[in-house]
Amino acid sequence: MTEQQTPEQRALEAAEVLAAEGAPVTARAVRERSGVRMTVAADAARAWNEREAQAEAVPGPPAAVEARFAALWREAVAVARSEFAEARTGWQAKVEQVEAERGALAEEVEQVEAERDQARAQAAAIRDQAAAERDQAAADAASASEALAEQRSRADKSEARAEAVEGERDRLVSERDRLLAERDDLRDAIRKQKD
């Protein structure tokens, strides 16, 4: 930088040097590098940044490129819509199939649950019947036990009476035999007296 340059020229040159060094072009950096007032440095930094932004801006495409791009874009959109419609139709068919399968499975679940409930009811009825039969069997066994005890008691009494009757019979037989013997003795005695 030479002494003959204006402050604006020095500020613009400082901005170029900063950019070449890869440093950010800010008002403060330009002021420190060029030694100008802050307003001059700010104007120079703004001008340089705007010029660089314009240089880096991408120009719009030519009309022919835009027309070709629009045609390609329309074709791409049409293909995408067609593919989307096909995919949506396919997915709708899959959804319908899954819904049908879900409905069939729901019916099967309902049927299995109904069979389960019926089996539970049958099992409960069988348990109740078994409990009733067990109670009846226990009552029958108790009744039979009582009847058996009564029959045993009767049998014991009958046996005791039979023994008593046998004893009485034996006594009577013995008495009869004694009486018969006595009769025979009396007959013999009467015969002997007659003779």
C-alpha positions in Angstrom: 0.0 0.0 0.0 1.3 3.4 -0.9 0.8 6.8 0.6 -0.9 8.1 -2.6 -3.9 5.7 -2.3 -7.1 7.0 -1.0 -8.5 5.5 2.2 -11.2 3.7 0.1 -8.5 2.2 -2.2 -6.4 1.1 0.8 -9.5 -0.5 2.4 -10.4 -2.4 -0.8 -6.8 -3.6 -1.2 -6.8 -4.8 2.5 -10.0 -6.7 1.8 -8.4 -8.4 -1.2 -5.3 -9.4 0.8 -7.4 -10.7 3.7 -9.4 -12.9 1.2 -6.2 -14.1 -0.5 -4.9 -15.2 2.9 -8.2 -17.0 3.6 -9.1 -14.7 6.5 -12.7 -13.5 6.8 -13.3 -10.0 5.3 -14.8 -8.1 8.1 -14.9 -4.3 8.9 -12.6 -4.8 11.9 -10.1 -6.9 9.9 -10.1 -4.4 7.0 -9.6 -1.5 9.5 -6.7 -3.2 11.3 -5.0 -4.1 8.0 -5.5 -0.7 6.2 -5.5 1.7 9.1 -8.6 3.6 7.8 -11.6 4.8 9.8 -14.2 2.2 10.8 -16.9 3.6 8.4 -14.6 3.4 5.4 -13.5 -0.2 6.5 -17.2 -1.2 6.9 -18.1 0.1 3.5 -15.2 -1.6 1.8 -15.9 -4.9 3.6 -19.6 -4.8 2.6 -18.8 -3.9 -1.0 -16.2 -6.6 -1.3 -18.6 -9.3 0.3 -21.4 -8.2 -2.0 -19.2 -8.4 -5.1 -18.0 -11.9 -4.1 -21.6 -13.0 -3.4 -22.6 -11.9 -6.9 -19.6 -13.6 -8.4 -20.4 -16.8 -6.6 -24.1 -16.7 -7.4 -25.2 -19.2 -9.9 -26.8 -17.6 -12.9 -30.2 -18.8 -14.0 -30.4 -21.4 -16.7 -31.0 -20.5 -20.3 -34.5 -20.8 -21.6 -33.8 -23.9 -23.6 -32.3 -25.6 -20.5 -35.4 -24.5 -18.5 -37.7 -25.9 -21.2 -35.9 -29.2 -21.4 -35.8 -29.4 -17.6 -39.5 -28.7 -17.3 -40.2 -31.5 -19.8 -38.0 -33.9 -17.9 -39.6 -32.8 -14.7 -43.1 -33.4 -16.1 -42.0 -36.8 -17.3 -40.4 -37.6 -13.9 -43.5 -36.5 -12.1 -45.8 -38.6 -14.4 -43.6 -41.6 -13.9 -43.4 -41.0 -10.1 -47.2 -40.7 -10.0 -47.7 -43.8 -12.0 -45.3 -45.7 -9.8 -47.0 -44.3 -6.7 -50.4 -45.3 -8.0 -49.1 -48.9 -8.8 -47.5 -49.1 -5.4 -50.6 -47.7 -3.7 -52.8 -50.3 -5.5 -50.3 -53.0 -4.5 -50.3 -51.9 -0.9 -54.1 -51.5 -0.9 -54.4 -55.1 -2.1 -51.9 -56.2 0.6 -53.9 -54.2 3.2 -57.1 -55.9 2.1 -55.5 -59.3 2.2 -54.1 -58.6 5.7 -57.6 -57.3 6.7 -59.2 -60.5 5.4 -56.6 -62.6 7.1 -57.1 -60.6 10.3 -60.9 -61.1 10.0 -60.4 -64.9 9.5 -58.0 -65.0 12.4 -60.5 -63.0 14.6 -63.2 -65.6 13.7 -60.9 -68.4 14.5 -60.0 -66.8 17.8 -63.7 -66.3 18.6 -64.4 -69.9 17.7 -61.5 -71.2 19.8 -62.6 -69.0 22.7 -66.1 -70.3 22.3 -64.8 -73.9 22.3 -62.6 -73.0 25.3 -65.6 -71.6 27.2 -67.6 -74.7 26.3 -64.8 -77.0 27.4 -64.5 -75.1 30.6 -68.3 -75.3 31.2 -68.2 -79.1 30.4 -65.2 -79.5 32.8 -67.1 -77.6 35.5 -70.2 -79.7 34.9 -68.1 -82.9 35.0 -66.4 -81.6 38.2 -69.8 -80.8 39.7 -71.2 -84.2 38.7 -68.1 -86.0 40.0 -68.4 -84.1 43.3 -72.1 -85.0 43.5 -71.3 -88.6 42.7 -68.5 -88.6 45.3 -70.8 -87.1 47.9 -73.5 -89.6 47.0 -70.9 -92.5 47.1 -69.8 -91.2 50.5 -73.4 -91.0 51.7 -74.0 -94.5 50.2 -70.9 -95.8 51.9 -71.9 -94.3 55.2 -75.4 -95.7 54.8 -73.9 -99.1 53.8 -71.6 -98.9 56.8 -74.5 -98.2 59.1 -76.5 -101.0 57.5 -73.6 -103.3 57.8 -73.1 -102.4 61.5 -76.8 -103.0 62.0 -76.6 -106.3 60.2 -73.6 -107.2 62.2 -75.4 -106.3 65.4 -78.4 -108.4 64.3 -76.1 -111.2 63.2 -74.4 -111.0 66.6 -77.8 -111.0 68.3 -79.0 -113.8 66.1 -75.8 -115.8 66.7 -76.2 -115.2 70.4 -79.9 -116.4 70.2 -78.9 -119.3 68.0 -76.3 -120.3 70.6 -78.9 -119.9 73.3 -81.3 -121.9 71.3 -78.7 -124.6 70.6 -77.9 -124.6 74.3 -81.6 -124.9 75.2 -81.9 -127.6 72.5 -78.9 -129.5 73.9 -80.4 -129.2 77.3 -83.8 -130.4 76.1 -82.2 -133.2 74.1 -80.3 -134.1 77.2 -83.5 -133.8 79.3 -85.4 -135.9 76.7 -82.7 -138.5 76.7 -82.8 -138.6 80.5 -86.6 -138.8 80.4 -86.4 -141.6 77.8 -83.9 -143.4 79.8 -86.0 -142.9 82.9 -89.1 -144.2 81.0 -87.2 -147.2 79.8 -86.1 -147.8 83.3 -89.7 -147.5 84.5 -90.9 -149.9 81.8 -88.2 -152.3 82.7 -89.2 -152.0 86.3 -92.9 -152.5 85.5 -92.1 -155.5 83.4 -90.0 -156.9 86.1 -92.8 -156.4 88.6 -95.2 -158.1 86.3 -93.0 -161.1 85.9 
